[in-house]
Amino acid sequence: MLAQNSKSEPEYLTPDEVAQILKIHRNTVVRKFAHMAGVVNLGVGERLHKRRYRVLRIPRHVLERFIAANRVSGPAL
């Protein structure tokens, strides 16, 4: 039997799941994460007269790194 959350396999999230966590729109997630290292792009590139189709899978550690880098500290009292 395989362990569900083994350390060898990262957990991958969809843009919709990341959008819910960050409380932003799905398209914003796709724009911000499309070119980040570690993000898996399963989509098809742009071709003549065809728009590109992005299917992203975002590892949880990339999301956590993004959150840490963009954390806003509260006002100093």
CNS distance restraints for C-alpha pairs under 8 A (distance, minus, plus):
assign (resid   5 and name CA) (resid   9 and name CA) 7.49 0.50 0.50
assign (resid   5 and name CA) (resid  11 and name CA) 7.72 0.50 0.50
assign (resid   6 and name CA) (resid  10 and name CA) 7.93 0.50 0.50
assign (resid  10 and name CA) (resid  59 and name CA) 6.08 0.50 0.50
assign (resid  10 and name CA) (resid  60 and name CA) 6.95 0.50 0.50
assign (resid  10 and name CA) (resid  61 and name CA) 7.70 0.50 0.50
assign (resid  11 and name CA) (resid  59 and name CA) 5.59 0.50 0.50
assign (resid  11 and name CA) (resid  60 and name CA) 5.70 0.50 0.50
assign (resid  12 and name CA) (resid  57 and name CA) 5.55 0.50 0.50
assign (resid  12 and name CA) (resid  58 and name CA) 5.20 0.50 0.50
assign (resid  12 and name CA) (resid  59 and name CA) 4.33 0.50 0.50
assign (resid  12 and name CA) (resid  60 and name CA) 6.06 0.50 0.50
assign (resid  13 and name CA) (resid  17 and name CA) 6.04 0.50 0.50
assign (resid  13 and name CA) (resid  18 and name CA) 6.56 0.50 0.50
assign (resid  13 and name CA) (resid  57 and name CA) 5.52 0.50 0.50
assign (resid  13 and name CA) (resid  58 and name CA) 5.01 0.50 0.50
assign (resid  13 and name CA) (resid  59 and name CA) 6.10 0.50 0.50
assign (resid  13 and name CA) (resid  60 and name CA) 6.69 0.50 0.50
assign (resid  14 and name CA) (resid  18 and name CA) 6.39 0.50 0.50
assign (resid  14 and name CA) (resid  56 and name CA) 6.45 0.50 0.50
assign (resid  14 and name CA) (resid  57 and name CA) 5.24 0.50 0.50
assign (resid  14 and name CA) (resid  58 and name CA) 6.31 0.50 0.50
assign (resid  15 and name CA) (resid  19 and name CA) 5.97 0.50 0.50
assign (resid  15 and name CA) (resid  26 and name CA) 5.81 0.50 0.50
assign (resid  15 and name CA) (resid  29 and name CA) 5.97 0.50 0.50
assign (resid  15 and name CA) (resid  30 and name CA) 6.45 0.50 0.50
assign (resid  15 and name CA) (resid  56 and name CA) 6.66 0.50 0.50
assign (resid  15 and name CA) (resid  57 and name CA) 7.14 0.50 0.50
assign (resid  15 and name CA) (resid  58 and name CA) 7.32 0.50 0.50
assign (resid  16 and name CA) (resid  20 and name CA) 6.33 0.50 0.50
assign (resid  16 and name CA) (resid  26 and name CA) 5.62 0.50 0.50
assign (resid  17 and name CA) (resid  21 and name CA) 6.39 0.50 0.50
assign (resid  18 and name CA) (resid  22 and name CA) 6.10 0.50 0.50
assign (resid  18 and name CA) (resid  26 and name CA) 7.87 0.50 0.50
assign (resid  18 and name CA) (resid  29 and name CA) 7.06 0.50 0.50
assign (resid  18 and name CA) (resid  63 and name CA) 7.73 0.50 0.50
assign (resid  19 and name CA) (resid  23 and name CA) 5.46 0.50 0.50
assign (resid  19 and name CA) (resid  24 and name CA) 5.05 0.50 0.50
assign (resid  19 and name CA) (resid  25 and name CA) 5.70 0.50 0.50
assign (resid  19 and name CA) (resid  26 and name CA) 5.32 0.50 0.50
assign (resid  19 and name CA) (resid  29 and name CA) 6.23 0.50 0.50
assign (resid  20 and name CA) (resid  24 and name CA) 6.86 0.50 0.50
assign (resid  24 and name CA) (resid  28 and name CA) 6.75 0.50 0.50
assign (resid  24 and name CA) (resid  29 and name CA) 7.33 0.50 0.50
assign (resid  25 and name CA) (resid  29 and name CA) 6.67 0.50 0.50
assign (resid  26 and name CA) (resid  30 and name CA) 6.39 0.50 0.50
assign (resid  27 and name CA) (resid  31 and name CA) 6.20 0.50 0.50
assign (resid  28 and name CA) (resid  32 and name CA) 6.11 0.50 0.50
assign (resid  29 and name CA) (resid  33 and name CA) 5.90 0.50 0.50
assign (resid  30 and name CA) (resid  34 and name CA) 5.47 0.50 0.50
assign (resid  30 and name CA) (resid  54 and name CA) 7.93 0.50 0.50
assign (resid  30 and name CA) (resid  56 and name CA) 7.37 0.50 0.50
assign (resid  32 and name CA) (resid  36 and name CA) 7.75 0.50 0.50
assign (resid  33 and name CA) (resid  39 and name CA) 6.99 0.50 0.50
assign (resid  33 and name CA) (resid  58 and name CA) 7.66 0.50 0.50
assign (resid  34 and name CA) (resid  39 and name CA) 6.92 0.50 0.50
assign (resid  34 and name CA) (resid  41 and name CA) 7.31 0.50 0.50
assign (resid  34 and name CA) (resid  56 and name CA) 7.15 0.50 0.50
assign (resid  35 and name CA) (resid  39 and name CA) 7.36 0.50 0.50
assign (resid  37 and name CA) (resid  62 and name CA) 8.00 0.50 0.50
assign (resid  38 and name CA) (resid  58 and name CA) 7.47 0.50 0.50
assign (resid  38 and name CA) (resid  59 and name CA) 6.99 0.50 0.50
assign (resid  38 and name CA) (resid  62 and name CA) 6.82 0.50 0.50
assign (resid  39 and name CA) (resid  56 and name CA) 6.85 0.50 0.50
assign (resid  39 and name CA) (resid  57 and name CA) 6.01 0.50 0.50
assign (resid  39 and name CA) (resid  58 and name CA) 4.95 0.50 0.50
assign (resid  39 and name CA) (resid  59 and name CA) 6.48 0.50 0.50
assign (resid  39 and name CA) (resid  62 and name CA) 7.50 0.50 0.50
assign (resid  40 and name CA) (resid  56 and name CA) 5.64 0.50 0.50
assign (resid  40 and name CA) (resid  57 and name CA) 5.12 0.50 0.50
assign (resid  40 and name CA) (resid  58 and name CA) 6.51 0.50 0.50
assign (resid  41 and name CA) (resid  54 and name CA) 6.55 0.50 0.50
assign (resid  41 and name CA) (resid  55 and name CA) 5.67 0.50 0.50
assign (resid  41 and name CA) (resid  56 and name CA) 4.67 0.50 0.50
assign (resid  41 and name CA) (resid  57 and name CA) 6.60 0.50 0.50
assign (resid  42 and name CA) (resid  54 and name CA) 6.73 0.50 0.50
assign (resid  42 and name CA) (resid  55 and name CA) 4.97 0.50 0.50
assign (resid  42 and name CA) (resid  56 and name CA) 6.09 0.50 0.50
assign (resid  42 and name CA) (resid  57 and name CA) 7.78 0.50 0.50
assign (resid  43 and name CA) (resid  52 and name CA) 7.55 0.50 0.50
assign (resid  43 and name CA) (resid  53 and name CA) 5.15 0.50 0.50
assign (resid  43 and name CA) (resid  54 and name CA) 4.24 0.50 0.50
assign (resid  43 and name CA) (resid  55 and name CA) 4.61 0.50 0.50
assign (resid  43 and name CA) (resid  56 and name CA) 7.27 0.50 0.50
assign (resid  44 and name CA) (resid  52 and name CA) 5.83 0.50 0.50
assign (resid  44 and name CA) (resid  53 and name CA) 5.14 0.50 0.50
assign (resid  44 and name CA) (resid  54 and name CA) 6.48 0.50 0.50
assign (resid  45 and name CA) (resid  51 and name CA) 7.84 0.50 0.50
assign (resid  45 and name CA) (resid  52 and name CA) 4.81 0.50 0.50
assign (resid  45 and name CA) (resid  53 and name CA) 6.51 0.50 0.50
assign (resid  45 and name CA) (resid  54 and name CA) 7.85 0.50 0.50
assign (resid  46 and name CA) (resid  50 and name CA) 6.02 0.50 0.50
assign (resid  46 and name CA) (resid  51 and name CA) 5.29 0.50 0.50
assign (resid  46 and name CA) (resid  52 and name CA) 4.05 0.50 0.50
assign (resid  46 and name CA) (resid  53 and name CA) 7.44 0.50 0.50
assign (resid  47 and name CA) (resid  51 and name CA) 6.79 0.50 0.50
assign (resid  47 and name CA) (resid  52 and name CA) 7.13 0.50 0.50
assign (resid  58 and name CA) (resid  62 and name CA) 6.74 0.50 0.50
assign (resid  58 and name CA) (resid  63 and name CA) 7.02 0.50 0.50
assign (resid  59 and name CA) (resid  63 and name CA) 6.64 0.50 0.50
assign (resid  60 and name CA) (resid  64 and name CA) 6.20 0.50 0.50
assign (resid  61 and name CA) (resid  65 and name CA) 6.09 0.50 0.50
assign (resid  62 and name CA) (resid  66 and name CA) 6.15 0.50 0.50
assign (resid  63 and name CA) (resid  67 and name CA) 6.19 0.50 0.50
assign (resid  64 and name CA) (resid  68 and name CA) 6.17 0.50 0.50
assign (resid  65 and name CA) (resid  69 and name CA) 6.14 0.50 0.50
assign (resid  66 and name CA) (resid  70 and name CA) 6.15 0.50 0.50
assign (resid  67 and name CA) (resid  71 and name CA) 5.85 0.50 0.50
